[in-house]
Amino acid sequence: SPFYRRNHDVTKTWRGKTEQLLRVNDHDFSMRPAFGGPAIPVGVDVQVESLDSISEVDMDFTMTLYLRHYWKDERLSFPSTTNKSMTFDGRLVKKIWVPDVFFVHSKRSFIHDTTTENIMLRVFPDGHVLYSMRITVTAMCNMDFSHFPLDSQTCSLELESYAYTDEDLMLYWKNGNESLKTDEKISLSQFLIQKFHTTSRLAFYSSTGWYNRLYINFTLRRHIFFFLLQTYFPATLMVMLSWVSFWIDHRAVPARVSLGITTVLTMSTIITGVNASMPRVSYIKAVDIYLWVSFVFVFLSVLEYAAVNYLTTVQEWKERKLRDKLPCTCGIPHSKTMMLDGNCSEFDANSLTGYTRNQMVPEEEKQEKIVVHLAMSNESNSSRKRGLKGHVGLRIIQNTHAIDKYSRLVFPGTYIFFNLIYWSVFS
């Protein structure tokens, strides 16, 4: 009947096993096809199913792919009236010759075995063979992090025969660049896949000779947005937060010191967090430059307040020394000198108790004398400052607020200039 012809079972027709159909027992498959003759050509094509992960710490990548080999073995030819191929699973592979391709520089790899081994063998009547398997492989990738996280990485998966040199087995890409197919849904969380392409060359081993080696090359560009949110933006905010100290009164020691120390510790935490997820390379990365320059800016803001506080202390000490040299004669009629701030010490106030009420100067006259002496003091100070116009350093010592005023402009201006250079170089 038509149904019977459409579902014709070849094994019943041949009245034997599959091994007998392919004459597996009639040949020695421990040797390659055309053993002792010219090199057997083995074509390869690959379909990449997924890029599972990229590890910066281990400097490797994990890829799942369909690896297919094409060659001709006349020992597997069989008579057929329809010229159609026959398909087998992994159970026949153990009884025939297959190419001994391995992954160079691989760390771990396995053939998927659920629910059975993911292996297919398709044999054509003239002896042509298609051998396909589904493999997950983790291979080494030498990465350059000098531009991290504004970097691109090029990795390659390398295929090569383990036993057969180029005199015995000629491994080649079956259709050139078309031999490499990728799933359109391939994506990575941190990378943009820019390009997949194939190359091939000869590899030499001093003890065994020359081998054909095939390369699956792919270029990845890192997404920067994640690092902008997690690293660059917080670091910039910490630097800007340290500038708030310049607008706080220099006498508010707890406020300015705690603000500076907090920003320094936060920058240290950010730097530690970034380096924890990176390999311990011996060169400077782009992110290191940004974070350490930001750290220096935060640290300098702390030193700036230390300078302000120190110079203020020195200035007050000089004023106190000058004040001790001048007698305090507040309220005494023959007084012609006063302290710079118009106040009397407790000792001077007590020394006035020996005077009678008539000898005391009225309150109105006392206030006038204070105003006059303060005005004289201000005039002398202003004339002194005019004499020091050409000496900026001395002016800063005279008025420690000037350091904060200059810092409000110098720190932001320098940091903006650094950002312009940084992003123009590394973008």
Residue pairs with C-beta under 8 A, 6 or more apart in sequence:
10 21
10 86
11 17
11 18
11 21
14 20
14 21
18 24
18 88
18 92
19 25
19 92
19 95
21 78
21 86
22 76
22 78
22 92
22 96
22 123
23 75
23 76
23 78
24 76
24 92
24 95
24 96
26 75
27 75
29 75
29 95
29 96
29 97
30 97
31 97
32 40
32 97
32 164
32 168
32 169
33 40
33 71
33 72
33 73
33 74
33 75
33 97
34 40
39 164
39 166
39 167
39 168
39 169
39 170
40 71
40 72
40 168
40 169
40 170
41 71
41 170
41 172
42 69
42 70
42 71
42 99
42 101
42 161
42 169
42 170
42 171
42 172
43 69
43 70
43 71
43 172
43 173
43 174
43 179
44 67
44 68
44 69
44 70
44 101
44 159
44 171
44 172
44 173
44 174
44 179
44 214
45 68
45 70
45 173
45 174
45 175
45 179
45 180
45 181
46 65
46 66
46 67
46 68
46 179
46 180
46 181
46 216
47 65
47 66
47 68
47 180
47 181
47 182
47 183
48 63
48 64
48 65
48 180
48 181
48 182
48 183
48 186
48 196
48 216
49 64
49 65
49 66
49 134
49 183
50 63
50 64
50 183
50 186
51 61
51 62
51 63
51 186
51 188
51 193
51 218
52 62
52 63
52 64
52 136
53 61
53 62
54 61
54 141
54 153
54 155
54 188
54 190
54 191
54 220
55 61
55 62
56 143
56 145
56 148
56 277
56 278
56 279
57 277
57 278
57 279
58 279
59 140
59 141
59 142
59 143
59 279
60 107
60 138
60 139
60 140
60 141
61 138
61 139
61 141
61 155
62 136
62 137
62 138
63 136
63 137
63 139
63 157
64 134
64 135
64 136
65 134
65 135
65 137
65 157
65 216
66 132
66 133
66 134
66 135
67 101
67 132
67 133
67 134
67 135
67 159
68 130
68 131
68 132
69 98
69 99
69 101
69 129
69 130
69 131
69 132
70 128
70 129
70 130
70 131
70 174
71 99
71 128
71 129
71 131
72 126
72 127
72 128
72 129
73 96
73 97
73 127
73 129
74 126
74 127
75 127
76 96
76 123
76 127
76 129
77 125
77 126
77 127
78 86
78 123
78 125
79 125
80 125
83 124
83 125
84 125
85 122
85 123
85 124
85 125
85 130
86 122
86 123
87 120
87 121
87 122
87 123
88 120
88 121
88 122
88 123
89 116
89 117
89 119
89 120
89 121
90 116
90 117
90 119
90 121
92 121
93 119
93 121
93 131
96 121
98 131
99 131
99 161
99 164
99 169
99 171
100 161
100 162
100 163
100 164
101 159
101 160
101 161
101 162
101 171
102 159
102 160
102 161
102 162
103 109
103 137
103 139
103 157
103 158
103 159
104 158
104 159
104 160
104 203
104 213
105 139
105 140
105 158
106 137
106 138
106 139
106 140
107 138
107 139
107 140
108 137
108 138
109 135
109 136
109 137
109 138
109 139
110 135
110 136
111 117
111 118
111 119
111 133
111 134
111 135
112 118
112 134
112 135
112 136
117 133
118 133
118 134
119 131
119 132
119 133
120 130
120 131
120 132
120 133
121 129
121 130
121 131
121 132
122 129
122 130
122 131
122 132
123 129
137 157
139 155
139 157
139 158
141 153
141 155
141 156
143 153
143 155
144 151
144 153
145 151
145 278
145 279
145 281
145 283
145 285
146 283
146 284
146 285
146 286
147 285
147 286
147 426
148 222
148 278
148 285
148 286
148 287
149 222
149 224
149 226
149 227
149 231
149 286
149 287
150 222
150 224
150 286
150 426
150 427
151 221
151 222
151 286
152 194
152 219
152 220
152 221
152 222
153 191
153 219
153 220
153 222
154 217
154 218
154 219
154 220
155 217
155 218
155 220
156 215
156 216
156 217
156 218
157 215
157 216
158 213
158 214
158 215
158 216
159 171
159 213
159 214
159 215
159 216
160 171
160 203
160 211
160 212
160 213
160 214
161 169
161 171
161 211
161 212
164 211
165 208
165 209
165 210
165 211
166 202
166 209
166 210
166 211
166 212
167 209
169 212
170 212
171 200
171 211
171 212
171 213
171 214
172 200
172 212
172 214
173 179
173 180
173 198
173 200
173 214
176 198
177 197
177 198
179 198
180 196
180 197
180 198
180 216
182 193
182 196
186 193
187 193
188 220
189 223
190 222
190 223
190 226
191 220
191 221
191 222
191 223
192 220
192 221
192 222
192 223
193 218
193 219
193 220
194 219
194 220
194 221
195 217
195 218
195 219
196 216
196 217
196 218
197 217
197 218
198 214
198 215
198 216
198 217
199 214
199 215
199 217
200 212
200 213
200 214
200 215
201 213
201 215
202 210
202 211
202 212
202 213
203 210
203 211
203 212
203 213
204 210
204 211
205 211
227 287
231 270
231 274
231 287
231 291
232 290
234 266
234 270
235 267
235 270
235 290
235 291
235 294
236 294
238 263
238 266
238 267
238 270
238 294
238 298
239 263
239 294
239 297
239 298
239 415
241 259
241 263
242 259
242 260
242 263
242 297
242 298
242 301
242 302
243 301
243 407
243 408
243 411
243 412
244 259
245 256
245 259
245 260
245 301
245 304
245 305
246 301
246 304
246 404
246 407
246 408
246 411
247 404
247 408
248 255
248 256
248 259
250 256
250 305
250 308
250 309
250 312
250 400
250 401
250 404
253 309
256 305
257 302
257 305
260 298
260 301
260 302
260 305
261 302
263 298
263 301
264 295
264 298
264 299
264 302
267 291
267 294
267 295
267 298
268 295
270 291
271 291
271 292
271 295
274 287
274 291
278 285
286 426
289 422
290 422
293 418
293 422
297 411
297 414
297 415
300 411
301 407
301 411
304 403
304 404
304 407
307 403
308 400
308 403
308 404
311 396
311 397
311 400
311 403
312 400
314 397
315 397
315 398
315 400
319 340
322 340
323 339
323 340
326 337
326 338
326 339
327 337
328 338
328 339
328 344
328 345
328 348
329 335
329 337
329 338
329 348
330 338
330 342
330 343
330 344
330 348
330 349
330 352
330 366
330 370
331 344
331 352
331 360
331 361
331 366
332 352
332 361
333 359
333 361
335 369
337 373
338 369
338 370
338 373
338 374
338 377
340 377
342 370
342 373
342 374
352 360
361 369
384 398
385 395
385 398
388 394
388 395
388 398
389 395
395 402
396 402
396 403
